[in-house]
Amino acid sequence: QVQLVESGGGLVQPGGSLRLSCVVSGNIFSIYNMAWYRQPPGKQRELVAGITRGGTINIADSVKGRFTISRDNAKNTVYLQMNSLRPEDTAVYYCNAVHFIVASARYWGQGTQVTVSS
């Protein structure tokens, strides 16, 4: 059973930074393409950033230049570095893993709350 556990969320002032981590267990981490999604209050879940098993990255326009995604295959971990945070970044952030061949093999973490407020 594949499990994803996020950490690093919290309350931060506008302009501040946070780093989210997602540790994957239960299978070989390197076979998954990884991504971070977020769900703001009252809105649909949206893609924030993704990184393939080969290291190709895509970033949503809304966070481009402020957020970066990275992965450490040796630690089975994907990170989301968030800088210059804004109140509109407030959301529950979810880690997502998709098998690089079997796209139906998709897993989610439990989510971590990020609140940007003064």
C-alpha positions in Angstrom: 0.0 0.0 0.0 1.4 3.3 -1.1 1.2 6.1 1.6 2.0 9.8 1.2 2.5 11.9 4.3 2.8 15.7 4.0 4.3 18.1 6.5 5.5 21.7 6.8 2.2 23.6 6.6 1.2 26.3 9.0 0.5 30.0 9.5 2.7 32.5 7.9 2.6 36.2 7.3 2.3 37.6 3.7 5.8 37.7 2.1 6.9 34.8 4.2 8.1 31.3 3.2 7.3 27.7 3.9 8.6 24.4 2.7 6.3 21.5 2.3 7.6 17.9 2.3 5.9 14.7 1.2 7.3 11.3 2.1 6.2 8.3 0.1 6.3 4.8 1.4 5.2 1.4 0.2 6.7 1.3 -3.2 9.7 2.5 -5.3 9.5 6.3 -5.2 11.3 6.7 -8.5 8.6 5.1 -10.5 6.1 7.9 -9.7 5.6 11.3 -11.2 4.9 13.6 -8.3 2.8 16.8 -7.9 1.4 19.3 -5.4 -2.2 20.4 -5.6 -4.1 22.8 -3.5 -7.7 23.5 -2.6 -8.5 27.0 -1.4 -11.6 27.4 0.8 -14.8 27.0 -1.2 -12.9 26.3 -4.5 -11.9 23.3 -6.5 -8.5 21.5 -6.2 -5.9 22.8 -8.6 -2.5 21.8 -9.7 0.3 23.9 -8.2 3.5 22.1 -9.5 4.6 18.8 -10.9 7.8 16.9 -11.3 8.3 13.8 -13.4 10.5 10.9 -12.4 13.0 12.3 -14.9 13.0 15.7 -13.3 10.8 17.6 -15.8 9.0 20.4 -14.0 5.8 22.3 -14.6 4.6 25.2 -12.4 1.2 26.9 -12.4 1.3 30.4 -13.7 -0.2 31.7 -10.4 2.9 30.6 -8.5 5.6 30.8 -11.1 8.6 32.6 -9.8 7.6 32.1 -6.2 7.3 28.3 -5.8 9.7 25.6 -6.7 9.3 21.8 -6.7 12.0 19.3 -6.2 12.4 15.6 -5.4 15.0 13.5 -3.6 14.7 9.9 -4.7 17.1 8.7 -2.1 14.8 10.1 0.6 11.5 9.2 -1.1 10.5 12.8 -0.7 9.1 15.6 -2.8 9.3 19.2 -1.7 7.5 22.4 -2.4 9.4 25.6 -1.5 7.0 28.5 -1.3 8.3 32.0 -1.1 6.7 35.4 -1.2 3.5 33.9 0.0 0.2 35.8 -0.5 -3.2 35.5 1.3 -4.5 33.9 -1.9 -2.1 31.0 -1.4 -4.1 30.0 1.6 -5.3 26.4 1.0 -5.0 22.8 1.9 -2.0 21.5 0.0 -2.0 17.9 -1.2 0.8 15.6 -2.4 0.0 13.4 -5.4 1.8 10.4 -6.9 1.0 8.9 -10.3 2.7 5.7 -11.6 4.7 6.6 -14.7 3.1 3.8 -16.7 -0.2 2.9 -15.0 -1.9 6.3 -14.7 -4.8 4.8 -12.8 -2.3 4.0 -10.0 -2.8 7.4 -8.4 -2.3 8.3 -4.7 -3.0 11.3 -2.5 -1.7 12.5 0.9 -4.0 13.6 3.7 -3.3 17.3 3.0 -1.6 20.0 5.0 -3.1 23.4 5.8 -1.2 26.6 4.7 -2.6 29.9 5.9 -1.2 33.2 4.8 -2.4 36.0 7.0 -1.2 39.0 9.0 
